[in-house]
């Protein structure tokens, strides 16, 4: 079915923005960051699409209005006849424009919320891996710690990481730096790293101490070198 842009009325754009913004307010939970980060992606895409549609539709609307006025020879009666409904339309256009601006800020806010959810998710994943390492060492004292995620107890979070090639919510997780304490090849030290795939996000790391560390520049190498505890 073909959609003509000139048939998209201003009230439709207004109602669309209203529905999107209200839905975002109810769906995106400020408490559960995991749910928020998952829901933010489709809402972000919907907002961008509706913003693009609003710009195109309003451009077509203004162009058609300007073109019609140009075709009328006696413009005074035509302008007087259409002035009243145009005032209403202009009011609606102003509202739609305001909602479009609000949509732009909402897009930026939702993206920030999504990235914040990624950070919270990365912190949780590192702690889960650290707890799984302690459990593995307890069950396998002859081996020490595990050097790969596949060796660890298959908890839900670890199984999900293995299924997604050790990538989850914009972070890449690895176990590195395994070292044996004696000739028995008993692994006594290891490092967990969470490298961000998006710029501006912190990197996280941990070791056999279980202390979570971070680097605001997003470098796991600096995280391991400086070993700054996460606040």
N, C-alpha and C positions, 0 to 999 in steps of 0.2 A: 504494500500500500504506500503510495507516494504522499509525502507530507509537504504542503506548500507553506513557505515561511510567512506569507502574507495572511494566512489563516490563523496564525498563532497570536491570539489576542493578549493585550496587556494584563487583564485579570488572570489569564492562565499562567503567565510568568510570575505574577504576584503570588498566586496560590501555590505554585511550585516551590518558590523560595520559602514560603511560610511552612510548607510541609517538610522540606529538607531541614530547615533550621530547628524546627520543633522536634523532629525525629532525632537529630544529632544531640539535642539537649537531653532527651530521654534515654537514648541508646548508649551514649558514651558516658560510662560511669567514672567519676573521679576517684572512686575507691578501688575498684578492680581494674588495675592497669592492663592485665592480660586480656580481658574482654575488650577494653577500650582500644588496644592496639590492633586487635583483629577486626573490630567493627569500623575502625577509622579508615581502612583502605577503601572499601566500597563507598563509604560516605564521601571520602575525598574525591574519588573518581566521579561520583554523581554530582557533586558541587562544581567541579571543573567543567563537566559536560553541560550543566544547566547554565553556568556562567557564560560559556561560549555561545550557547543557544540564545541567551538573553541579549548578548551584544549583537549577534547577527540579526535577530528578530527586530530589535529596536532600530538598528541601522536601516533595515528594509522599510520599517514603518515611517521613519523620518524622510527617507528618500522618496517614497510614494506620495507622502503629503506635500513635499516640496515640488515634486513633479506635477501633481494635480493643480496646484496653485499656478504654476507656470503655464498650464494649458488653458486656463480661464481668461477670456479677454476682459470682461468687466469684473475685476477682482473684488470691488467693494461690497456688492450684495452677497457674493459667495463667501467672503470672509465673515460678514455679519451673520449670515445664516448658519455658518458652521462654528461660530465663536464659542457658543455655550457648551456644546458637547466637547469641543476641543479643550476647554478649561478642565473638564472632568478627566479627559484623557491625559492631559499634561500632568494633572495631580497624580494620577495613577503611574505615569511614567516616572515622576519624581520619586514616588514610593518604591517602584521597581529598581530605579537607579540606586536608591539608598540601600535596598536589600542586596543589590549586587555588590556594593561596596562592603556591606556587612559580610557577604559571602566570601569575599576575598580575604578579609581578616579571619573569618571562620576557617577557611582552608589552611591558613598559616597556623592557626591555633590547633587544629586537628592534627596537622603534620607534627607539630611539637609534641602533642600528646602521644602520638603514635611512636615517635622516637623515644620519649620518656618510658613508654611501655616496653620498648626494646631493651632499654637499660635495666629496668626492673627484672625483665625476663632473664637477661644475661647474669645478673647477680644470683638469681635463684638457681640457674643451671650450674654455675660454678660451685655453689654450696652443695648441690645435689651430688655432683661428681666427687667433691671432697669427702662427703659422708660415705659415698660408695667405695672410695679408696680405703677408708678406715675399716669398713666392713670386709672388704676383700683381704686386707692384711690380717684381720682377725681370723678369718676362715682359712687362709692359706699362709700360715707363719713361715713355711719353708720357702715361699716365693717372695714375701714382702709385699710391696705395692705393685699395682698393675701399670703397664706402660701404654696400653691402648684402651680406648673406650669399650671395645668389644669384649675385653676380659672382665669388665666390671659387672656386678649384679644387674640384671636387666630390669631396672625400674622403668616406669612409664616415660620419664623425661629422657633417660639414656637411650631407650629403644627408639624414641622419636628422633633423637640426634643421629643415631646410626642409620635410620631410614632416610634422613635428609642430608646424608653426606657430611655430618658433623656441623651443619649450618642451621641456625634457628633464629628467627626474628632479627636478621641483620647482623648476626655475630657468628664467627667461626670458632669452634671449640676444639682444643687439642691437649693432649698430655705429652709433655716434652721433658727433656733433661733427666731422664731416669739414670740413676747411678747405683752401683752395687757397693755395699760396705765391706765385703770380704770376698775371699776366693770362692765362696759358696754361691756367688751370684745372687745374693739376697738383696733385692732392691730396697734401698733405705730412703732414697730421696726422689722426688718427682716435682714437676711443675704443671699446673693447669693454666691454660691461657684462653682468653676470650677476646678475639680480635674483631673490632667493629668494621663493617663494610660501608658504613655511611660516615661522611666527614662530620667532624664536630662532636663525635661521641667518644666517651672514655673507653679505654681498654681495661680489662680486669685480669687478675692472675691470683694464684694461690699455690701453696705447697703442702708438704706433709704436716705442717703446723696447723693447718686449717684456717689460717688468717687470710681474709680477703684483702687484696691490695688493688690499687688502681693507678692509672695514668691518664690525666685529663687530655693529653695530646693524642690519645688513641694508639699509642705504641706499646705492644706487649713486651718488646725488648727493654724499653725504659721502665715498664712496670716491674719486670724481674730484676732490673739493675738497681733501681731506687728503693723498691720494696716499701712504698708508702702505704700504710694501712688505709683502707677505705673508711670514711667517717661513719 
